[in-house]
């Protein structure tokens, strides 16, 4: 089995300089390491998993998200008793095939809807944050809330990904307009009184 961390590191319980650097950069997480250890043990019980390639493991609330290499999803899901074990231990299991581009991951979770667009923001320290815009009309069709989407997709991508519905923006604008209107009315009333 190929895992997000080298097998040798898992067996020796020490990260090689390469994996340590990837951990420091945030490309892999402590959970990737823990989960990889577990899966390496499971391989003894499930020898067919020798050919499985897991690119990323992430936990988002009561959900386990695994990114596996293309055409590996079936291989993993066919080990039904292992899948049951994982669900029992971690909660709902979501398996997607990588390598993962942001839009591919987003579409996996908002299916059958499509995103309107993605904006990237860079903070001064160089960290990237993406904001995915969704159509208000799709809100009912998307089975995750925007908070759930943020947690899941951020976990998979290893960076902050926020979700907004277009209407939320319009609502914000409306509140501003309402405030303006209110202030305008107050001004009129004041002027009226002053006369
Ligand atoms: Zn390593």
py3Dmol code that shows the C-alpha trace and the ligand (Angstrom):
import py3Dmol

protein = """\
ATOM      1  CA  UNK A   1       0.000   0.000   0.000  1.00  0.00           C
ATOM      2  CA  UNK A   2       1.203   3.513  -0.757  1.00  0.00           C
ATOM      3  CA  UNK A   3       0.295   6.009   1.924  1.00  0.00           C
ATOM      4  CA  UNK A   4       0.681   9.778   2.452  1.00  0.00           C
ATOM      5  CA  UNK A   5       3.785   8.973   4.560  1.00  0.00           C
ATOM      6  CA  UNK A   6       6.587   6.528   3.635  1.00  0.00           C
ATOM      7  CA  UNK A   7       5.994   3.012   4.950  1.00  0.00           C
ATOM      8  CA  UNK A   8       9.487   3.008   6.382  1.00  0.00           C
ATOM      9  CA  UNK A   9       8.704   6.061   8.534  1.00  0.00           C
ATOM     10  CA  UNK A  10       5.585   4.376   9.851  1.00  0.00           C
ATOM     11  CA  UNK A  11       7.422   1.205  10.755  1.00  0.00           C
ATOM     12  CA  UNK A  12      10.298   3.058  12.428  1.00  0.00           C
ATOM     13  CA  UNK A  13       7.912   5.583  13.999  1.00  0.00           C
ATOM     14  CA  UNK A  14      10.138   8.465  12.870  1.00  0.00           C
ATOM     15  CA  UNK A  15       9.700  10.801   9.932  1.00  0.00           C
ATOM     16  CA  UNK A  16      12.369  11.021   7.252  1.00  0.00           C
ATOM     17  CA  UNK A  17      13.526  14.595   6.402  1.00  0.00           C
ATOM     18  CA  UNK A  18      11.290  14.623   3.329  1.00  0.00           C
ATOM     19  CA  UNK A  19       8.096  13.665   5.187  1.00  0.00           C
ATOM     20  CA  UNK A  20       9.023  15.958   8.092  1.00  0.00           C
ATOM     21  CA  UNK A  21       9.321  18.868   5.641  1.00  0.00           C
ATOM     22  CA  UNK A  22       5.939  17.990   4.127  1.00  0.00           C
ATOM     23  CA  UNK A  23       4.418  17.925   7.603  1.00  0.00           C
ATOM     24  CA  UNK A  24       5.985  21.314   8.402  1.00  0.00           C
ATOM     25  CA  UNK A  25       4.606  22.784   5.171  1.00  0.00           C
ATOM     26  CA  UNK A  26       1.157  21.420   5.994  1.00  0.00           C
ATOM     27  CA  UNK A  27       1.029  19.112   2.961  1.00  0.00           C
ATOM     28  CA  UNK A  28       0.415  16.209   5.304  1.00  0.00           C
ATOM     29  CA  UNK A  29      -1.119  16.311   8.765  1.00  0.00           C
ATOM     30  CA  UNK A  30      -0.777  14.378  11.989  1.00  0.00           C
ATOM     31  CA  UNK A  31      -3.990  12.622  11.003  1.00  0.00           C
ATOM     32  CA  UNK A  32      -2.416  11.419   7.737  1.00  0.00           C
ATOM     33  CA  UNK A  33       0.313   9.820   9.840  1.00  0.00           C
ATOM     34  CA  UNK A  34      -2.035   8.220  12.370  1.00  0.00           C
ATOM     35  CA  UNK A  35      -4.348   6.942   9.677  1.00  0.00           C
ATOM     36  CA  UNK A  36      -1.454   5.598   7.617  1.00  0.00           C
ATOM     37  CA  UNK A  37      -0.231   3.607  10.614  1.00  0.00           C
ATOM     38  CA  UNK A  38      -3.664   2.087  11.009  1.00  0.00           C
ATOM     39  CA  UNK A  39      -3.931   1.195   7.331  1.00  0.00           C
ATOM     40  CA  UNK A  40      -0.487  -0.373   7.243  1.00  0.00           C
ATOM     41  CA  UNK A  41      -1.626  -2.748   9.984  1.00  0.00           C
ATOM     42  CA  UNK A  42      -4.850  -3.454   8.105  1.00  0.00           C
ATOM     43  CA  UNK A  43      -2.896  -4.480   5.031  1.00  0.00           C
ATOM     44  CA  UNK A  44      -1.876  -7.664   6.852  1.00  0.00           C
ATOM     45  CA  UNK A  45      -5.552  -8.587   7.196  1.00  0.00           C
ATOM     46  CA  UNK A  46      -6.511  -7.396   3.720  1.00  0.00           C
ATOM     47  CA  UNK A  47      -3.670  -8.369   1.369  1.00  0.00           C
ATOM     48  CA  UNK A  48      -5.543  -7.146  -1.720  1.00  0.00           C
ATOM     49  CA  UNK A  49      -4.908  -3.610  -0.467  1.00  0.00           C
ATOM     50  CA  UNK A  50      -1.268  -4.002  -1.430  1.00  0.00           C
ATOM     51  CA  UNK A  51      -2.058  -2.123  -4.648  1.00  0.00           C
ATOM     52  CA  UNK A  52      -4.036   0.657  -2.973  1.00  0.00           C
ATOM     53  CA  UNK A  53      -2.642   4.202  -3.118  1.00  0.00           C
ATOM     54  CA  UNK A  54      -3.994   6.617  -0.511  1.00  0.00           C
ATOM     55  CA  UNK A  55      -3.006  10.223  -1.237  1.00  0.00           C
ATOM     56  CA  UNK A  56      -4.665  11.920   1.708  1.00  0.00           C
ATOM     57  CA  UNK A  57      -6.706  11.160   4.793  1.00  0.00           C
ATOM     58  CA  UNK A  58      -8.706  13.866   6.519  1.00  0.00           C
ATOM     59  CA  UNK A  59     -11.207  14.007   9.309  1.00  0.00           C
ATOM     60  CA  UNK A  60     -14.013  16.553   9.248  1.00  0.00           C
ATOM     61  CA  UNK A  61     -16.365  16.209  12.187  1.00  0.00           C
ATOM     62  CA  UNK A  62     -17.880  12.732  12.159  1.00  0.00           C
ATOM     63  CA  UNK A  63     -16.611  12.095   8.628  1.00  0.00           C
ATOM     64  CA  UNK A  64     -13.559  10.416   7.245  1.00  0.00           C
ATOM     65  CA  UNK A  65     -12.445  11.635   3.837  1.00  0.00           C
ATOM     66  CA  UNK A  66      -9.979   9.592   1.828  1.00  0.00           C
ATOM     67  CA  UNK A  67      -8.390  10.733  -1.389  1.00  0.00           C
ATOM     68  CA  UNK A  68      -7.169   7.706  -3.341  1.00  0.00           C
ATOM     69  CA  UNK A  69      -5.418   7.367  -6.679  1.00  0.00           C
ATOM     70  CA  UNK A  70      -7.500   7.172  -9.841  1.00  0.00           C
ATOM     71  CA  UNK A  71      -9.321   3.825 -10.238  1.00  0.00           C
ATOM     72  CA  UNK A  72      -8.564   2.905  -6.604  1.00  0.00           C
ATOM     73  CA  UNK A  73     -11.968   3.755  -5.183  1.00  0.00           C
ATOM     74  CA  UNK A  74     -13.511   0.446  -6.200  1.00  0.00           C
ATOM     75  CA  UNK A  75     -10.549  -1.500  -4.849  1.00  0.00           C
ATOM     76  CA  UNK A  76     -10.954   0.089  -1.434  1.00  0.00           C
ATOM     77  CA  UNK A  77     -14.753  -0.092  -1.315  1.00  0.00           C
ATOM     78  CA  UNK A  78     -14.732  -3.771  -2.287  1.00  0.00           C
ATOM     79  CA  UNK A  79     -13.190  -4.595   1.097  1.00  0.00           C
ATOM     80  CA  UNK A  80     -16.548  -4.414   2.790  1.00  0.00           C
ATOM     81  CA  UNK A  81     -15.595  -5.507   6.276  1.00  0.00           C
ATOM     82  CA  UNK A  82     -12.743  -3.001   6.393  1.00  0.00           C
ATOM     83  CA  UNK A  83     -15.139  -0.279   5.239  1.00  0.00           C
ATOM     84  CA  UNK A  84     -17.515  -1.216   8.061  1.00  0.00           C
ATOM     85  CA  UNK A  85     -14.661  -0.999  10.543  1.00  0.00           C
ATOM     86  CA  UNK A  86     -13.684   2.445   9.284  1.00  0.00           C
ATOM     87  CA  UNK A  87     -17.256   3.714   9.441  1.00  0.00           C
ATOM     88  CA  UNK A  88     -17.604   2.390  12.977  1.00  0.00           C
ATOM     89  CA  UNK A  89     -14.407   4.094  14.063  1.00  0.00           C
ATOM     90  CA  UNK A  90     -14.619   7.404  12.178  1.00  0.00           C
ATOM     91  CA  UNK A  91     -18.219   7.962  11.037  1.00  0.00           C
ATOM     92  CA  UNK A  92     -19.387   8.592   7.496  1.00  0.00           C
ATOM     93  CA  UNK A  93     -16.814   7.616   4.878  1.00  0.00           C
ATOM     94  CA  UNK A  94     -16.254   9.679   1.740  1.00  0.00           C
ATOM     95  CA  UNK A  95     -13.806   8.365  -0.841  1.00  0.00           C
ATOM     96  CA  UNK A  96     -12.722  10.517  -3.769  1.00  0.00           C
ATOM     97  CA  UNK A  97     -10.170   9.878  -6.474  1.00  0.00           C
ATOM     98  CA  UNK A  98      -7.255  12.275  -6.810  1.00  0.00           C
ATOM     99  CA  UNK A  99      -4.976  13.995  -7.556  1.00  0.00           C
ATOM    100  CA  UNK A 100      -7.158  16.763  -6.290  1.00  0.00           C
ATOM    101  CA  UNK A 101      -7.732  20.098  -7.917  1.00  0.00           C
ATOM    102  CA  UNK A 102      -9.895  22.471  -5.922  1.00  0.00           C
ATOM    103  CA  UNK A 103     -12.704  22.606  -8.473  1.00  0.00           C
ATOM    104  CA  UNK A 104     -12.802  18.813  -8.791  1.00  0.00           C
ATOM    105  CA  UNK A 105     -13.112  18.415  -5.028  1.00  0.00           C
ATOM    106  CA  UNK A 106     -15.725  21.157  -4.800  1.00  0.00           C
ATOM    107  CA  UNK A 107     -17.827  19.537  -7.545  1.00  0.00           C
ATOM    108  CA  UNK A 108     -17.616  16.172  -5.802  1.00  0.00           C
ATOM    109  CA  UNK A 109     -19.326  17.646  -2.745  1.00  0.00           C
ATOM    110  CA  UNK A 110     -21.797  20.069  -4.340  1.00  0.00           C
ATOM    111  CA  UNK A 111     -22.969  17.581  -6.997  1.00  0.00           C
ATOM    112  CA  UNK A 112     -25.276  17.953  -8.950  1.00  0.00           C
ATOM    113  CA  UNK A 113     -24.734  21.712  -8.649  1.00  0.00           C
ATOM    114  CA  UNK A 114     -21.833  23.689 -10.115  1.00  0.00           C
ATOM    115  CA  UNK A 115     -19.900  26.521  -8.544  1.00  0.00           C
ATOM    116  CA  UNK A 116     -20.247  30.014  -9.987  1.00  0.00           C
ATOM    117  CA  UNK A 117     -16.600  30.890  -9.479  1.00  0.00           C
ATOM    118  CA  UNK A 118     -13.586  30.701  -7.203  1.00  0.00           C
ATOM    119  CA  UNK A 119     -11.688  33.692  -5.828  1.00  0.00           C
ATOM    120  CA  UNK A 120      -8.268  33.366  -4.269  1.00  0.00           C
ATOM    121  CA  UNK A 121      -7.143  35.627  -1.467  1.00  0.00           C
ATOM    122  CA  UNK A 122      -3.555  35.833  -0.274  1.00  0.00           C
ATOM    123  CA  UNK A 123      -2.860  37.139   3.197  1.00  0.00           C
ATOM    124  CA  UNK A 124       0.392  39.063   3.840  1.00  0.00           C
ATOM    125  CA  UNK A 125       2.087  35.951   5.250  1.00  0.00           C
ATOM    126  CA  UNK A 126       1.502  34.192   1.935  1.00  0.00           C
ATOM    127  CA  UNK A 127      -1.212  31.783   3.050  1.00  0.00           C
ATOM    128  CA  UNK A 128      -3.919  31.237   0.478  1.00  0.00           C
ATOM    129  CA  UNK A 129      -7.630  31.254   1.115  1.00  0.00           C
ATOM    130  CA  UNK A 130     -10.170  30.418  -1.549  1.00  0.00           C
ATOM    131  CA  UNK A 131     -13.780  31.489  -1.656  1.00  0.00           C
ATOM    132  CA  UNK A 132     -16.174  29.375  -3.692  1.00  0.00           C
ATOM    133  CA  UNK A 133     -19.330  31.114  -4.888  1.00  0.00           C
ATOM    134  CA  UNK A 134     -22.506  29.068  -5.153  1.00  0.00           C
ATOM    135  CA  UNK A 135     -25.898  29.860  -6.652  1.00  0.00           C
ATOM    136  CA  UNK A 136     -28.728  30.471  -4.229  1.00  0.00           C
ATOM    137  CA  UNK A 137     -30.958  28.273  -6.436  1.00  0.00           C
ATOM    138  CA  UNK A 138     -28.637  25.337  -5.683  1.00  0.00           C
ATOM    139  CA  UNK A 139     -28.874  25.620  -1.896  1.00  0.00           C
ATOM    140  CA  UNK A 140     -31.590  22.940  -1.689  1.00  0.00           C
ATOM    141  CA  UNK A 141     -29.742  20.596  -4.048  1.00  0.00           C
ATOM    142  CA  UNK A 142     -26.441  20.635  -2.156  1.00  0.00           C
ATOM    143  CA  UNK A 143     -26.576  18.135   0.677  1.00  0.00           C
ATOM    144  CA  UNK A 144     -23.943  19.868   2.841  1.00  0.00           C
ATOM    145  CA  UNK A 145     -24.249  23.220   4.607  1.00  0.00           C
ATOM    146  CA  UNK A 146     -21.660  25.836   3.665  1.00  0.00           C
ATOM    147  CA  UNK A 147     -19.956  25.288   7.033  1.00  0.00           C
ATOM    148  CA  UNK A 148     -19.732  21.543   6.379  1.00  0.00           C
ATOM    149  CA  UNK A 149     -18.354  22.257   2.901  1.00  0.00           C
ATOM    150  CA  UNK A 150     -15.743  24.590   4.404  1.00  0.00           C
ATOM    151  CA  UNK A 151     -14.602  21.942   6.913  1.00  0.00           C
ATOM    152  CA  UNK A 152     -14.560  19.045   4.441  1.00  0.00           C
ATOM    153  CA  UNK A 153     -12.980  20.789   1.446  1.00  0.00           C
ATOM    154  CA  UNK A 154     -10.422  22.638   3.613  1.00  0.00           C
ATOM    155  CA  UNK A 155      -9.428  19.301   5.147  1.00  0.00           C
ATOM    156  CA  UNK A 156      -9.017  17.637   1.757  1.00  0.00           C
ATOM    157  CA  UNK A 157      -7.091  20.542   0.211  1.00  0.00           C
ATOM    158  CA  UNK A 158      -5.002  21.308   3.285  1.00  0.00           C
ATOM    159  CA  UNK A 159      -5.828  25.001   2.943  1.00  0.00           C
ATOM    160  CA  UNK A 160      -8.683  27.275   3.891  1.00  0.00           C
ATOM    161  CA  UNK A 161     -11.640  27.098   1.483  1.00  0.00           C
ATOM    162  CA  UNK A 162     -14.761  29.133   2.235  1.00  0.00           C
ATOM    163  CA  UNK A 163     -18.196  28.866   0.619  1.00  0.00           C
ATOM    164  CA  UNK A 164     -20.675  31.652  -0.022  1.00  0.00           C
ATOM    165  CA  UNK A 165     -24.077  31.724  -1.674  1.00  0.00           C
ATOM    166  CA  UNK A 166     -24.597  34.611  -4.066  1.00  0.00           C
ATOM    167  CA  UNK A 167     -27.717  35.567  -2.231  1.00  0.00           C
ATOM    168  CA  UNK A 168     -25.807  36.049   1.024  1.00  0.00           C
ATOM    169  CA  UNK A 169     -23.957  38.844  -0.708  1.00  0.00           C
ATOM    170  CA  UNK A 170     -27.157  40.330  -2.037  1.00  0.00           C
ATOM    171  CA  UNK A 171     -28.644  40.138   1.466  1.00  0.00           C
ATOM    172  CA  UNK A 172     -25.626  41.969   2.830  1.00  0.00           C
ATOM    173  CA  UNK A 173     -26.094  44.624   0.168  1.00  0.00           C
ATOM    174  CA  UNK A 174     -29.760  44.909   1.038  1.00  0.00           C
ATOM    175  CA  UNK A 175     -28.974  45.422   4.698  1.00  0.00           C
ATOM    176  CA  UNK A 176     -26.678  48.260   3.703  1.00  0.00           C
ATOM    177  CA  UNK A 177     -29.389  49.725   1.516  1.00  0.00           C
ATOM    178  CA  UNK A 178     -31.917  49.411   4.301  1.00  0.00           C
ATOM    179  CA  UNK A 179     -29.551  51.180   6.646  1.00  0.00           C
ATOM    180  CA  UNK A 180     -28.998  53.940   4.115  1.00  0.00           C
ATOM    181  CA  UNK A 181     -32.713  54.297   3.632  1.00  0.00           C
ATOM    182  CA  UNK A 182     -33.248  54.446   7.388  1.00  0.00           C
ATOM    183  CA  UNK A 183     -30.590  57.101   7.795  1.00  0.00           C
ATOM    184  CA  UNK A 184     -32.120  59.068   4.962  1.00  0.00           C
ATOM    185  CA  UNK A 185     -35.544  58.960   6.627  1.00  0.00           C
ATOM    186  CA  UNK A 186     -34.064  60.066   9.952  1.00  0.00           C
ATOM    187  CA  UNK A 187     -32.363  62.980   8.247  1.00  0.00           C
ATOM    188  CA  UNK A 188     -35.621  63.985   6.591  1.00  0.00           C
ATOM    189  CA  UNK A 189     -37.435  63.816   9.910  1.00  0.00           C
ATOM    190  CA  UNK A 190     -34.771  65.914  11.609  1.00  0.00           C
ATOM    191  CA  UNK A 191     -34.944  68.507   8.868  1.00  0.00           C
ATOM    192  CA  UNK A 192     -38.724  68.489   9.115  1.00  0.00           C
ATOM    193  CA  UNK A 193     -38.535  69.127  12.866  1.00  0.00           C
ATOM    194  CA  UNK A 194     -35.995  71.870  12.506  1.00  0.00           C
ATOM    195  CA  UNK A 195     -38.323  73.801  10.253  1.00  0.00           C
TER     196      UNK A 195
END
"""
ligand_1 = """\
1
ZN
Zn 9.264 9.657 4.730
"""
view = py3Dmol.view(width=600, height=400)
view.addModel(protein, "pdb")
view.setStyle({"model": 0}, {"cartoon": {"style": "trace"}})
view.addModel(ligand_1, "xyz")
view.setStyle({"model": 1}, {"stick": {}})
view.zoomTo()
view.show()
